[in-house]
Amino acid sequence: MVSGEANFGEDPERRSDSRSETERSGGASPKFAAASAGGLAAAGAVSDPEVTDKPKRRRFTAEYKLSLLKKADACTQPGEVGALLRREGVYSSTLSQWRRQKDAGTLSALKPKRRGRKVQEVNPLAVRVTELEREVQHLQVKLRQAETILDVQKKLCSMV
């Protein structure tokens, strides 16, 4: 709006010479077009049944890993391994990791590892040490009290 112009009785955001988008295009208002399209947009976004809210971590059994390694080793033509990996939905880095685990000869390495913090074993000697330290502190407090009582008794005997 140009300064100094009076705008009596009109919408301050819209001047009389401007037209809305629907007036220019001759179509329905975008507000009402969504409501008339079956009410899908008005009800909110429709979730895709194929997509999960939170992806789950895949876990492969040792048998599956070994069978996939055998299939990959059996591939002789160029591109066969890639086609196998695409068909199974596995990355080539995962396949090479499984090969290293197999070469190491550890079957437990082929099983999925537990995620998170490792459980620490409690050392029974450490538990016993903490108990003894606590007992020493308690006995030191008692010793100070006994020494204080003896000092007071000595002072009383010396006064008499």
Backbone as a ProteinNet text record, in pm:
[ID]
protein_1_A
[PRIMARY]
MVSGEANFGEDPERRSDSRSETERSGGASPKFAAASAGGLAAAGAVSDPEVTDKPKRRRFTAEYKLSLLKKADACTQPGEVGALLRREGVYSSTLSQWRRQKDAGTLSALKPKRRGRKVQEVNPLAVRVTELEREVQHLQVKLRQAETILDVQKKLCSMV
[TERTIARY]
84.7	0	89.1	54.1	131.5	98.5	200.4	174.7	98.6	8	-72.1	-204.3	-225.5	-349.4	-446.6	-567.7	-668.7	-732.1	-758.2	-815.5	-934	-1045.7	-1163.6	-1252	-1286.1	-1382.7	-1326.6	-1198.4	-1140.8	-1051.3	-1025.7	-932	-793.4	-719.8	-590.2	-486.5	-505	-407.9	-434.8	-556.1	-591.7	-648.9	-588.8	-638.8	-749.8	-825.9	-941.1	-900.1	-780.3	-739.2	-668.9	-642.3	-575.8	-679.9	-647.3	-737.9	-670.7	-753.7	-698.5	-654.4	-585.6	-535.6	-652.2	-758.4	-872	-945.9	-951.2	-1017.9	-939	-804.4	-721.1	-725.3	-725.6	-721.1	-858.7	-959.1	-1094.1	-1125.5	-1039	-1059.6	-1115.6	-1127.4	-1176.7	-1064.8	-1104.8	-1009.4	-927.7	-797	-716.2	-762.2	-822.1	-871.1	-980	-1070.2	-1186.2	-1157.8	-1051.9	-1019.9	-973.9	-898.5	-851.2	-966.6	-1062.1	-1175.6	-1268.1	-1276.5	-1366.1	-1301.1	-1171.3	-1101.9	-1112	-1226.8	-1247.7	-1212	-1170.2	-1140.2	-1008.4	-923.5	-796.8	-702.4	-691.5	-600	-651.5	-782.8	-839.8	-820.1	-818.5	-803.9	-659.1	-564.7	-422.5	-354.9	-226.5	-149.9	-179.8	-200	-224.9	-90	-67.1	61.7	65.3	182.6	203.4	213.6	132.3	138.4	268.7	344.4	469.4	584.9	572.5	681.7	650.9	745.3	726.6	769.1	717.3	751.8	898.4	947.3	1086.8	1144.1	1251.1	1304.7	1362.7	1346.1	1399.8	1534.8	1624.8	1757.1	1741.9	1799.8	1791	1893.4	1855.8	1946	1952.8	2074.3	2093.7	2145.7	2092.8	2140.8	2272.7	2345.7	2473.7	2452.8	2343.9	2315.7	2290.5	2214.8	2186.3	2315.4	2400.5	2526.4	2613.3	2623.1	2705	2647.9	2514.2	2453.6	2474.4	2465.3	2487.2	2633.8	2726.1	2866.9	2892.9	2827.1	2842.2	2786.9	2670.7	2611.3	2702.3	2761.3	2848.8	2976.5	3027.9	3148	3120.7	2995	2958.3	2939.3	2928.6	2909.1	3039.2	3026.1	3144.2	3140.3	3023	3009.2	3019.3	3070.6	3075.8	2934	2912.6	2782.4	2689.6	2724.2	2638	2632	2747.1	2750.3	2666.1	2677.9	2597.7	2449.7	2411.5	2270.3	2222.4	2307.8	2272.6	2253.5	2344.6	2334.4	2211.1	2179	2057.9	1933.9	1931.9	1816.6	1796.3	1906.5	1898.4	1888.3	1921.2	1914.6	2028.9	2148.9	2266.8	2373.9	2447.9	2555.8	2680.9	2766	2890.1	2984.1	2978.8	3063.2	3021.4	2893.1	2845.2	2895.9	2893.5	2942.5	3091.4	3169.5	3312.9	3338.5	3255.8	3269	3239.4	3137.4	3104.8	3218.6	3283.9	3396.8	3512	3540.9	3647.9	3614.6	3489.3	3448.8	3461.6	3427.8	3439	3585	3672.4	3814.4	3878.7	3826.9	3879.7	3844.4	3745.1	3708.4	3624	3566.6	3483.5	3337.5	3272.1	3129.8	3051.1	3100.3	3030.4	3035.6	3137.3	3144.9	3036.1	2985.8	2879	2743.3	2733.5	2608.1	2601.6	2481	2471.1	2523.5	2594	2650.4	2545.5	2553.9	2464.1	2507.2	2409.1	2438.5	2428.7	2492.6	2483.8	2606.1	2592.8	2705.3	2731.4	2856.8	2896.4	2872.6	2829.3	2806.4	2941.2	2970.4	3097.6	3081.7	3176.4	3173.8	3218.5	3148.1	3181.1	3290	3399	3510.1	3476.7	3473.3	3437	3539.1	3665.1	3765.9	3742.2	3696.6	3668.9	3553.4	3454	3340.6	3389.2	3474.1	3526.9	3613	3691.5	3775.3	3688.4	3581.6	3494.1	3428.5	3388.7	3330.2	3431.2	3554.8	3657.8	3692.4	3696.7	3723.7	3614.5	3490.7	3379.2	3390.4	3429.3	3445.5	3559.7	3669.9	3782.9	3740.3	3665.1	3618.7	3530.5	3443.5	3354.8	3436.7	3536.7	3619.8	3706.2	3748.7	3826	3741.2	3615.2	3525.3	3508.6	3490	3475.6	3604	3719.3	3847.2	3861.5	3825.5	3831.8	3740.4	3622	3529.4	3588.7	3648	3707.5	3824.6	3907.8	4020.7	3971.8	3863.3	3807.6	3756.7	3689.5	3639.2	3755.4	3862.4	3978.7	4044.8	4053.9	4113.2	4030.5	3899.7	3812.2	3829.7	3836	3854.7	3987.8	4094.1	4224.2	4220.5	4150.9	4141.8	4063.6	3960.1	3880.6	3963.3	4041.3	4125.7	4233.3	4286.1	4389.8	4332	4207.6	4143.7	4112.5	4090.5	4051.7	4168.6
-116.9	0	123.1	217.1	339.7	428	487.9	571.3	695.8	740.1	858.1	823	698.2	657.5	614.1	654.1	613.3	485.7	394.5	266.3	241.8	305.6	294.9	181.2	89.6	-16.2	-131.7	-132.1	-241.3	-327	-447	-535	-474.8	-454.5	-388.3	-472.5	-606	-690.5	-699.3	-662.3	-678.3	-548.4	-501.6	-379	-415.7	-319.9	-345.6	-384.3	-344.8	-376.5	-511.3	-581.4	-711.5	-821.9	-931.7	-1045.7	-1164.8	-1254.9	-1373.2	-1472.3	-1577.2	-1680	-1748.5	-1776	-1846.5	-1758.1	-1629.1	-1539.4	-1529.4	-1534.1	-1526.1	-1655.1	-1771	-1897.9	-1952.2	-1907.6	-1953.3	-2086.7	-2136.3	-2264.7	-2249	-2359.8	-2359	-2315.2	-2267.1	-2222.6	-2341.7	-2323	-2435	-2487	-2399.1	-2443.8	-2548.3	-2522.3	-2609.5	-2725.9	-2717.4	-2826.3	-2948.7	-2928.5	-3041.1	-3107.6	-3028.7	-3085	-3160.8	-3118.1	-3185.4	-3307.5	-3329.6	-3442.9	-3568.2	-3593.5	-3715.7	-3701.3	-3585.2	-3561.7	-3621.3	-3669.3	-3730.2	-3627.6	-3512.6	-3411.5	-3350.5	-3343.1	-3285.6	-3378.9	-3509.2	-3605.8	-3620	-3563.3	-3576.6	-3667.3	-3682.3	-3762.9	-3910.8	-3981.8	-4124.9	-4195	-4280.6	-4348.8	-4462.4	-4486.5	-4593.5	-4725.4	-4824.6	-4950.6	-5025.9	-4993.3	-5061.2	-5010.2	-4888.5	-4827	-4835.9	-4889.3	-4898.3	-4768	-4741.9	-4619.5	-4617.8	-4726.9	-4735.8	-4863.1	-4852.7	-4974.2	-5068.3	-5197.3	-5297.8	-5344.8	-5372.5	-5423.5	-5568.5	-5599.9	-5737.7	-5823.4	-5946.9	-6041.8	-6164.7	-6204.5	-6319.5	-6435.5	-6553.3	-6671.5	-6716.6	-6797.6	-6847.9	-6936.3	-7012.6	-7099.9	-7017.6	-6907.5	-6822.2	-6759.7	-6713.3	-6651.3	-6750.7	-6872.9	-6973.8	-7012.6	-7022.7	-7059	-6948.4	-6822.4	-6711.4	-6706.7	-6738.4	-6743.2	-6854.6	-6967.8	-7078.3	-7038.4	-6971.6	-6927.4	-6825.8	-6734.4	-6632.8	-6696.3	-6797.4	-6865.4	-6946.3	-6991.5	-7070.6	-6983.9	-6853.7	-6764.4	-6756.8	-6777.2	-6776.2	-6663.1	-6623.3	-6520.2	-6381.2	-6283.9	-6147.1	-6092.6	-6030.8	-5972.4	-6065.4	-6192.4	-6287.3	-6257.5	-6222.9	-6194.1	-6069.4	-5969.3	-5847.7	-5875.6	-5961.4	-5996.4	-6073.1	-6161.9	-6237.9	-6144.1	-6050.5	-5956.9	-5869	-5822.9	-5742.2	-5823.2	-5948.9	-6035.4	-6061.3	-6079.5	-6108.9	-5982.4	-5867.5	-5742.2	-5725.4	-5768.9	-5763.4	-5681	-5603.3	-5522.9	-5607.4	-5565.2	-5639.3	-5630	-5518.4	-5505.4	-5605.8	-5633.4	-5733.5	-5871.3	-5899.1	-6028.4	-6044	-5939.1	-5948.7	-5961.3	-5899.5	-5913.9	-6058.5	-6117.6	-6257.5	-6349.7	-6317.3	-6398.5	-6392.3	-6271.2	-6258.1	-6337.7	-6334.3	-6409.1	-6559.2	-6603.1	-6745.8	-6787.9	-6703.1	-6734.3	-6738.1	-6658.9	-6660.2	-6789.7	-6862.7	-6992.3	-6985.4	-6873.8	-6861.5	-6866.6	-6971.5	-6983.3	-6882.1	-6850.4	-6751.7	-6613.8	-6589.6	-6460.8	-6448.2	-6561.1	-6555	-6529.3	-6546.1	-6516.2	-6366.7	-6309.8	-6166.2	-6129.7	-6017.6	-5972.4	-5893	-5903.7	-5824.9	-5679.9	-5592.1	-5449.8	-5392.4	-5278.2	-5209.4	-5232.5	-5191.4	-5203.9	-5348.9	-5377.9	-5512.2	-5530.5	-5649.9	-5680.7	-5706.7	-5631.5	-5647.7	-5751.1	-5842.8	-5944.7	-5882	-5916.7	-5862.9	-5949.5	-5885.7	-5955.9	-5976.5	-6100.5	-6122.6	-6062.1	-6053.4	-5991.3	-5841.5	-5777.2	-5633.3	-5605.7	-5693.9	-5678.2	-5691.3	-5789.2	-5811.8	-5692.8	-5634.5	-5518.9	-5400.2	-5373.7	-5261.4	-5284.5	-5408.8	-5438.4	-5411.5	-5456.2	-5436.3	-5288.7	-5212.8	-5069	-4998.6	-5037.6	-4979.4	-5012.2	-5135.7	-5177.2	-5101.4	-5078.3	-5002.9	-4860.4	-4796.9	-4660.9	-4656.8	-4754.6	-4760.2	-4776.9	-4863.4	-4886.3	-4765.1	-4690.2	-4568.9	-4464.1	-4454.3	-4360.4	-4401	-4531.9	-4579.9	-4554.2	-4572.1	-4548.8	-4402.7	-4309.3	-4167.5	-4134.2	-4196	-4171.8	-4224.3	-4342.7	-4400.6	-4316.3	-4265.7	-4180.7	-4051.4	-3996.4	-3873.6	-3900.1	-4012.4	-4046.8	-4064.6	-4129.9	-4149.8	-4016.6	-3925	-3793.4	-3718.1	-3726.5	-3657.7	-3720.7	-3853.6	-3920.3	-3884.9	-3872.8	-3835.6	-3694.9	-3604.5	-3467.3	-3461.9	-3544.2	-3546.1	-3602.1	-3705.1	-3764.3	-3666.5	-3588.9	-3494.4	-3376.2	-3346.2	-3234.9	-3275.5	-3397.5	-3443.6	-3464.5
0	0	0	-79.2	-90.9	27.8	87.5	205	164.3	249.6	221.9	156.9	114.2	51.6	159.4	152.1	249.1	199.6	289.6	253.6	345.2	313.1	397.7	351.2	444.6	414.7	335	302.2	224.4	314	266.7	336.1	321.3	431.3	419.6	345.7	339.9	271.6	121.9	78.5	-62	-116	-220	-282.3	-379.6	-419.5	-505.8	-647.3	-689.4	-825.7	-837.1	-726	-733.5	-731.9	-802.2	-806.4	-738.7	-687.6	-623.5	-730.5	-687.4	-778.8	-850.2	-777.2	-839.1	-937.4	-909.1	-1003.8	-1133.2	-1123.2	-1242	-1321.9	-1251.8	-1324.2	-1357.4	-1285.9	-1313.7	-1249.1	-1158.5	-1093	-953.6	-886.5	-749.6	-655.4	-541.2	-440.8	-390.7	-366.4	-318.6	-182.4	-101.2	28.3	13.1	-81.1	-97.5	-190.3	-270.7	-362.9	-285	-177.9	-97.7	-24.7	21.5	94.1	0.1	-125.2	-218.3	-282.8	-260.7	-322.9	-237.5	-183.9	-107.1	38.9	82.2	222.3	268.3	175.5	215.2	274.8	212.8	262.5	392.2	406.6	528.1	646.8	623	732	774.4	703.5	736.6	636.5	651.4	557.4	579.3	470.3	478.6	477.6	576.2	583.5	483.3	429.9	333.8	409.2	376.1	450.5	427.4	323.3	293.7	379	430.3	504.5	653.2	730.8	875.2	940.5	1059.4	1129.4	1168.2	1225.3	1265.8	1206.7	1128.2	1066.4	1171	1146.7	1237.7	1186	1279.4	1244.3	1202.1	1087.3	1038	1109.6	1139.1	1202.4	1114	1082.3	995.3	1078.9	1052	1122.8	1061.2	1136.7	1088.1	965.6	964.5	850.1	724.2	737.6	622.5	569.9	661.8	620.7	544.6	597.8	531.1	395.5	386.9	258	154.8	198.1	104.9	60.9	151.9	113.9	12.4	30	-66.4	-202.6	-202.7	-329.6	-397.6	-319.5	-377	-431.1	-362.2	-410.7	-536.8	-553.2	-670.3	-795.5	-779.3	-893.8	-974.4	-1106.9	-1193	-1295.4	-1338.3	-1441.7	-1379.1	-1456	-1404	-1382.6	-1268.7	-1237.9	-1162.8	-1151.4	-1081.6	-931.9	-874.8	-731.7	-702.8	-787.8	-770.5	-779.1	-875.2	-888.9	-765.4	-714.3	-594	-475	-460	-347.8	-358.8	-480.7	-498.7	-468	-513	-490.5	-340.6	-268	-125.1	-39.8	-96.9	-22.4	75.2	33.9	119.9	49.4	126.4	70.6	51.6	-40.7	-65.7	53.9	127.4	246.6	353.8	361.7	457.7	418.3	289.3	241.3	271.6	249.8	278.3	427.6	508.9	654.8	695.9	637.4	667.7	623.5	510.3	464.9	563.6	615.5	714.9	840.5	880.8	999.1	975.8	855.8	823.7	819.8	762	754.9	893.6	984.4	1120.7	1191.1	1137.3	1192	1317	1341.5	1460.8	1419.8	1461.3	1430.8	1512.7	1631.6	1714	1649	1564.6	1496.2	1391.3	1344.4	1246.1	1309.4	1440.6	1509.6	1534.6	1539.5	1563	1702.2	1709.8	1836.5	1912.8	2045.4	2129.4	2123.8	2109.8	2105.5	2246.2	2266.1	2394	2480.5	2604	2697.1	2730.5	2748.8	2786.2	2936	2973.6	3113.3	3179.5	3283.9	3352.3	3462.9	3467.4	3571.7	3702.9	3809.1	3940.4	4001.6	4040.2	4102.6	4250.1	4298.3	4438.9	4535	4493.2	4579	4593.5	4487.2	4494	4588.9	4588.7	4679.8	4824.7	4849.8	4985.5	5029.8	4939.5	4972.3	5012.9	4939.8	4975	5110.1	5139.6	5271.1	5382.3	5363	5465.4	5482.4	5373.2	5384.1	5463.1	5439	5512.1	5661.8	5691.9	5831.2	5898	5827.6	5881.6	5914.9	5826.1	5852.5	5976.8	5992.5	6108	6236.4	6232.8	6350.5	6383.9	6283.2	6308	6379.3	6343.9	6410.9	6557	6580.2	6717.9	6798.8	6736.9	6804.3	6845.4	6758.8	6792.1	6908.9	6908.7	7019.5	7150.6	7144.7	7266.2	7314.1	7224.2	7261.9	7325.7	7271.8	7328.7	7470.5	7490	7623.1	7720.4	7678.8	7765.1	7800.7	7705.9	7733	7837.8	7826.6	7921.7	8060.5	8068.7	8197.6	8261.5	8181.3	8234.5	8292.8	8225.6	8273.1	8403.7	8414	8535.7	8653.9	8627.4	8733	8780.3	8688.3	8723.1	8804.4	8786.9	8858.9	9003.6	9029.5	9162.6	9251.1
[MASK]
++++++++++++++++++++++++++++++++++++++++++++++++++++++++++++++++++++++++++++++++++++++++++++++++++++++++++++++++++++++++++++++++++++++++++++++++++++++++++++++++

